[in-house]
Amino acid sequence: MISTILIFPIVACLLVMFVKKKAFATLMVNAYAIIHFICTLLMVTGIGNKSVPYFAVDSTNSIFLIVLSLVFLMVAMYNTGYVRHLDVSDKKLCHYSFMILVFVLSMTGTLLSTDLGISWILIEGTTLSSAYLIYFNKTKHSIEAAWKYVFICSIGIALAFVGIILLNISSGSVNSMSFVELYRHASEFDLMWLKLAFVFMLFGFGAKMGLAPAHFWLPDAHSEAPSPISALLSATLLNSAFLVIVRVFKIMELANCTNYARLMLLVMGFLSLFVTAVFVYHIKNYKRMLAYSSIENMGILAIGMGLGGIAYYAVILHLIGHSLAKASFFLTSGNVLELFETKRIKSVKGLNSADSKTCWLWVASFLAICAFPTSLLFISEFIMIKTMILDKHYILCGLFVLLLTIILYGIGRVVIKMAFGELSEDKAKVVEKNINK
């Protein structure tokens, strides 16, 4: 199963570049999404092989893999209709589909990797493949976003590489980057070098995850990429980088450096919430607003890891809930963009009058992402708050609730205005034209 999920996209890429037809390229993306989903279900349920050299499904990555597979399937279905309305050449669309296949392959390999070195290589692969997808529309803003993305993530991946070197120094005679070997000998590592290695890897992979202060690429990239790509970036790419951090964090736990690692995660987590709370009131682009929401939720994941204990279960729930809700939010934003032909918040009002289905999807996605009671995010955040109170972290708890409330209000007021504002005559004509396409 693992061989299938890793080899099929390579074959599909070769076929796409050989056939060079728009319909065939889209078919290959859909085929990979279906195969990916079926193979994932079979592996997670224990049917079929669950490991090959350097790649395996285990208790740590299975949830991440299910989320990636489900989101990719949703995006592929949406993408079929999305590309049908694109006025681009077959060649350009083939390149687009080719890079989607490579992008998902890189993320899948990162999740399945059992070796830190291979994970590092595949994380870099996600950068190279998704950079083209961010630049796909070839506007001034998209090329700026792509360059910023490549620049910041390349610096991040370089820092992570330094961290891997320092980890190798701390490991002494352990001549392997296999996670199994690293876990087995973690208690023997030199703690000074190990702590320094964790700092570099947390900042390096944290840049890819979108944690502040290395988050600057994320708002531009997510807002300029095509909507299906924005959904993949936010709902799956960030998770891939987070999994690597989780695996490195486990090394710190086994080496009895848990408190140090948790402190670093809490600092970056709360900084991410603070950055979102500050910028969410100054955003003029609704896709950019969703990108800042991703920074917020990555910060919440980091905080959950930093709290430990039962908060680990909250992290799992939050990861699933955020990925599904944010994918829905970004895909719905694609419908809004197609209707109104603008990303500017003040130019989109009366979504309910323009298209009631899109409007209620927009509102439902907001309710899911804002932790509306009974949603997964509500449960996860409730558990984290409870953990802070039980551990007597009252100041952290108050700050956590305050920042989340500020962010909720900032996003909520935009969503409500866009959904239920008054549709202007000019925009009504634009909407009518696009609905009748």
N, C-alpha and C positions, 0 to 999 in steps of 0.2 A: 504493500500500500504506500509506504514512504517513497519507494522507488518510482511508483506511478505518479505521485503528487509532485515529485521533483523533476522527473524526466519529461512528462507530457508537455509542460510549457516550453521546454527547449525545442522539442519537435514542432510544436505549434508555431513558434517564432520563425523557424526555418520555412515552414509551409506558408506563413503569412507573407514573408518577403519574397517567396517564389511565385505565389499566385497573384499577389498585388491587386486584390479585389476587395472593395469596401465590405460587401456582404459576407465574404468569406472570413475577413479579419474579425468582424463582429461575432461571427459564428464560433470562431476559435476561443474568443474571450468567454462566451457563454458556455462552451463545452468544458473549458477549464474550471469555470465556477461550479458546474454541476459535478464534475469528477472530483474536484477538491472537497466539495461538501459530502459526497458519498464516501470517499476514502476516509475523511475525518471521522464521520459517524462510525464507520466500521472499526477504525483503529481505537477510538475512545471506548467503544463498547467491547473491545477485546477480540474482535474478529480480524484475522489477517495479521501480518507481521507488524510489530510495533517498534522495530529498530533495525537499522543498517549501520555500517561503520560511520561514526561521527554524527549520526542523526537518530533520534529516538523520541517516542511519545512517553511522557512520564506524568506523575501526579502534579508536577509544577506547571508544565506547559499545556496540558490538555484543555484547560478552560480558555487559554489564550488562543489556541488553535481553533476551537469551536467558534469563538467570537469572530476571528478572522474569516473563517469559512462562511459563516452566516452573513456577515456584512458584505463580503465579496459577492455572494450570490444575489443579495439585494441590489448592490451597485450594478452588477452585470445586467440584471433585468431592466433597471432604470436606464442604463447606458445604451441599451438597444434602441429605445425611443429617442434618446438624446442625440445619438449620432445620425439618426434618420433625418433630422432637421438641420444638420450642419451643412453649410455650403462650402465644402472643402474637397480637394482632389482625393482620388483613391490612394495616391502615394502618401499624402499627409495622414490620412486616417489609418493606413496600414502601419505607419510609424507610431501613431498613437496607440493602436492595439498592441503592437509589438512591445512598447514600453510598459503598458499595463501588465502584460504577461510577465515581463522581467521583474517589475516592481513587486507583484504578488509572490513570485518565486523567491525573491530575495527576503521578503518578510517571512514566508513560510520556512525557508532555510534557517533564518535567525531563530525562530521559535523552536524548531526541531533540533538545533545544533546542541551537541553535548560537549563542545570544545569552545573555550573562550576566544581563542584565536580565530576560529572559523566564524563565530558570532560577530567578531569585529569586522572581518572581511565582508560579510553579508550585510551588515549595517551600512557600510560604505556603498555596497551595491544598491541599496534602497535610495541613497542620495543621488547617485548617478542616473538611475532610471527615472526617478520622480522629478528630477530637475527639468527634463524635457517636457514632462506632462504639465508642470507649472507654467512653462513658457509656451504652451501649446497655442494660445490665442495670439501670440506674437505682438502684443501691444507694448507701449513704453513701460507701463507699470508691471506687466508680467515679466519682462526681461530683468527689470530691477529686482523683482521678488525672487526670480530664479537665481540671480547672481548672489543676492544676500543669503539665500538658502544654502547654496553651495559653499560660500565663504565661511559662514558661521558653523555649519555642520562639519566642514572639513577641519576647522580649528578644533571643534569638539572631538572629532574622531582622532585627531592627532594627540589631544590631551589624554584620551582613553588609551591610546597606544603607549604613551608614557606610563600610564597607570599599570598597564599589563607588564611592562618591563620591570617596574618597581615591585609588582606582585611576584614576578619570577625571581627577583633578587631576594625577596622575603621568604620565598619557599625553599631556599637552600638547595638541597640535593634532589628535590622533586622536579624531574625533567619532563614535565607534562603540563599542558593547559586544559586537560580534561577536567570537567567539573567533578566527576567522581573521585579522581585522584586529589584534586584540590580540597574537596570536602574531607577526604580520608586523613590528610596530613595537615589540616588547617591548624590544629592545636600546636604544631611544631614550628609555625611560621614566626619570623622576626616581627614583633608587633609594631616597631617604629616604622619599618618599611611598608608593612601592611596597611597601617593607618594612612600613610602618605599615598599609597596606591589607591586606596578607596576614595580619597579626595579627588584625585585626578580622574578616576573612572566615573565617579558620580557627576562631576562637572562635564566630562566628555559625553557620556551617554545621556546625561541630563539635558544637554543641549539638543540632542535628537528627540528627547521626550518632551521638550518644550517647557522645562522647569526654569523659572527665573533664578539667576539673572542672565541666563543664556537662551532666552526665549525669543529674541528679536526677529528671527526669521519667520516665526510661525504666523503672526497676523497677516503679513504680506503674502506669504505663500498660499495660505488657505483662502484668502480673499480673491486672489488672482487666478487660481487654478480652476479648470472646469468643475462644475458641481460634483460629478461622480468621483473625481480625483480628490476634491476637498473632503468628501465623505471617507475615502480610503485613508487619506493623510491623518485625519482626526481620530477616526474610529479604530484604525488598525496599526498604522505606522508608529504612533506614540506608544501603543501597547508593546510593540516589539522591542523598543528601547527600554521600556520599563521592565520587561522580563529579564533582560541582561542585568539590570541593576538589582533585581530581586535575587538572582543567582549569586551575584557578588556579595550582596548583603548576607546571604546564608554563610558564606565563607567567614565574614566578620563575626557572625553569631557563634560558629564553631570554634573560632579563635579567641572567644571571650572578649571581643571588642564591641559588644552589642550596644552599650550605652553611647559610645563614641559615634557609631554609625547612625543610631537613632537621632542623636542631636543634629547631625548634618542633614538628615532627611527632614526633620522638623523645621530647620532654618530655611531650607529651600522651598519646602511646602508652604509655609506661612508667607514667605516672600512672594511666591507665585500668586497667592490669594490677594496680597496687598497690591501688587502690580495691576491685577485685573480690576480690583475695586477702584483704583485711581483712574485707569484709562477708560473704563466702561462708560463713563459719562461724557467722554469727549470723542466718541466714535461716530462717524458720519456714514459708514458703510456697514450694512447689516451682515454681510458675510465676514467682515472683519470682527464684528461683535461676537459672532459664533466662534471665531478663532480664539478670542480672549476667553471665552467660556471654556475652551479646551485647556488653556493654561491653568485656569481655576481648578478644573477637575483633575488635571495631572498633579497639581499641588495637593489636592485632597488625598489622592492615592499615596503621595509621599508622606503626608501626615499620618495616614493610617498605618503605613509601614513603620513610621517612627514611634507610634504609640505602642505597637506590639499587642500581644495577648489576643483577646477576642476581636480586636480591631483588624486582625489579619482576615477574618471572615468578612468584615465590612469592606475591605479592599477588593475582595473577589466580587462581591455584590455590586460595588461601585463601578468596577471595571466593566462588568457586563452591562449594567444600566446605562452608563455613559456612552459606551460604544454604540448601542442600539439607538438611543435617543439622539445622539449627535449625528449619526448617519442619516436618520430620518430628518433631522433639522436641516442638514446641508442639502440633501436631495430635494426637500421642499423649497429651500431657497433657490434651487435651480428653476423650479416652476415659477416662483415669484419673478425671477430675473427674466424668464422667457415672456411672461405676461407684460411686465412694466418696462423692460429694456433698460433698466438702471439698477445700480447697487446702492444708490443714495437713499438713506433712510427717509429723509424729508420728502422725497419724490414718490414714495409708496404709501398710499392711504386707501382705505376702502377695499381692502383685499376681499372682504366678505361679499361685497357687491360685485366684484370682478369675477371671482371664482370661489364659491362657498366651500368646495371640497379642499382646495389648497389652503384656504383660510383656516379650516378646522384642523387640518394636518399641522399647520404652522402653530396653532394654539396648543394642540395636543403634544407636539414635540417640546414646546416650552414648558408645559406642565411636567413632562417627564424629566427634563433637564434641571428644573428648579426644585426637584425633590418634593413634589406634591405628595401628600399623605397617601400611603399604600404603594407608592412607586418604589423601585429598587434603591434609587438614590436617597429617598426618605429613610428607608430602613438602614442603609449604610451610614448615613450621616448621624442618625439617631444613635447607632451603636458607638460611633466615634465620640460623640458628645458624652454618652454614658461612661465610656472608658476614661475620658478626661476627668469626669467628676469623681469616679471611683478611685482614680489615682491621685486625686486632689490637685489636679492641674487647673485650678479655677481661673487663673488669668488667661491661660491658653484657651480654655473653653469659652470664656467671654469674648476673646479676640476672634476666635473661630466663628462664633455665632454672629458677631457684629459684621465681620467681613462678608460672610455669606449673605446676610440681609442686605447690605449695600449693593452687592452684585446682583442679587435677585431683583431688587427694585430697579436698578439700572437697565437690566435686560427686559424686565416685565413691561416697563413703560413704553419701550420701543415696540415690542411685540403687539401690545394692545393698540397703540396708535396706528401701526401698519394694518392691523386686522380690521379695526372697526372705525377708522377715520372716514372722512367724507371723500369719495372718489371725485376728482376734478374732471371737468369736461375734456380737457386735453388728454389726460391719461385714460379716460373712458374710451376715446377713439383708438388709442394705441392698444389697449386691452382687447377691444372688439376685433381689431385687425389680427392680433396674435391668436385669439381663440379660434378664429375662422380659418386659420392656416390649414 
